Amino acid sequence: MIQQNVVKVGMADLNVAYRGESIRTTGLGSCVGLTLYDSDRKIGGMAHVMLPDSSISREDSFNRAKYADTALPLLIEELEKAGARVNRLSAKMAGGAQMFAALVKSDSLRIGPRNVEKCVQMLASYGIPIVGEDTGGSYGRTIELDSETGILYIRSVQQGTKEL
């Protein structure tokens, strides 16, 4: 991982990094760490997506960063405020694990795979290419995006550290 100013992203949260900052989230199990990067402006954004679809929310006012279908538009808004352009964005993502493989009989318990599927669908709807992905499996991850290079570092106990 990188030693520089680190912008933290909590669970069901999102944020933007630029000017050489890195942006990090921890604790990705079934959650997906969705990153967007504008290589011209060297601006990166990250969302820690917990659930696939906001239609399951019971509240009128809910946390848009929590759901894949609302986190991506919100992240794009924040990136545009920082100077990024949608037509220059590329995506990388990690997480979406099936943490309890014995329970996959019910679709409602396939949270990780459903999170990945919804993120892919949402990115396609915006025409944003996925240029790197480390999803699935049954292990947790910590990810960090370097806003200077666009490299996504993925760390897990089982797999060590990878770069996308």
Secondary structure, DSSP 8 states (H G I E B T S, - for coil): ---S-EEE--TT-EEEE-TT-EEEEEEESSSEEEEEEETTTTEEEEEEE-BS-GGG--SSS--GGGBHHHHHHHHHHHHHHTT--GGGEEEEEEE---TTGGGTTSGGG-HHHHHHHHHHHHHHHHT--EEEEEE-SS--EEEEEETTT--EEEEETTTEEEE-
